[in-house]
């Protein structure tokens, strides 16, 4: 997915979060969205996803050179973010079956392998509510990365992950971030954007 920003900005009340952004994010590119706390990283991702409209300017998204309207963006993206909730009454297999109704996923053999590598329980013995914060974060990342989507948005993907979890995340992103346009919002933690990520700093657009 190619995303073009033309004079785009977002304001809440009288306060501009960022403004006058003119930029083209290439299809298949990998981008690290950098900035301190409160700089608007999450807001920026929500705007790219079509969850929030820009206050000024406009955004154009293209899949195979066809413009995608904001109200159809959900069909082409997957998201992992701290503000997103899992259905905690489900077990992990139930959650995966539910996700399949929304997005195409790999076959069960691949998913079972990834669940084992992530150190998550594979059966119905545990509801999501019983998972630790780190386990829930791994579930969010699995659902986002494995979904068949052109645009992958990861907001603070290493939050609640220990060193082993961050290494697992790096392997997952290298394997399942290919052939997608990837955005990672981060506080300059290099392990969150391994490889050849282009750095995009929001502080330039205040």
GISULJO-V789972 format. One record per pair of residues at least 24 apart in sequence whose ideal C-beta (glycine too) atoms are under 6 Angstrom apart, sorted by the first residue. I is the first residue (numbers start at 1). J is the second residue. Records with the same first field share a line. If there is no record, write none. Layout:
I: J  J
//
This chain:
1: 27  61  63  150  151  181
2: 27  62
3: 61
4: 60
5: 59
6: 57  58
7: 57
8: 54  57  59
9: 55  56  57
10: 43  47  54  55
11: 55
17: 43
18: 202  205
21: 205
27: 181
29: 181
30: 182  197
31: 183  198  200
32: 184  186  193  197  199
33: 183  185  200
34: 188  199  201
35: 202  203
39: 202
40: 202
41: 185
42: 155
45: 153  155  185
49: 73  77  153
63: 150
76: 149  150  151
77: 149  151
78: 144  147  149  152
79: 153
80: 140  141  144  154
81: 155
82: 156  159
86: 128
88: 128  129
90: 128
91: 124  127
93: 124
99: 143
103: 147  148
104: 148
105: 146
106: 146
133: 160
134: 160  161  165
137: 161
145: 172  176
151: 181
152: 180  182
153: 183
154: 184
155: 185
157: 192
158: 192
166: 191
170: 194
//
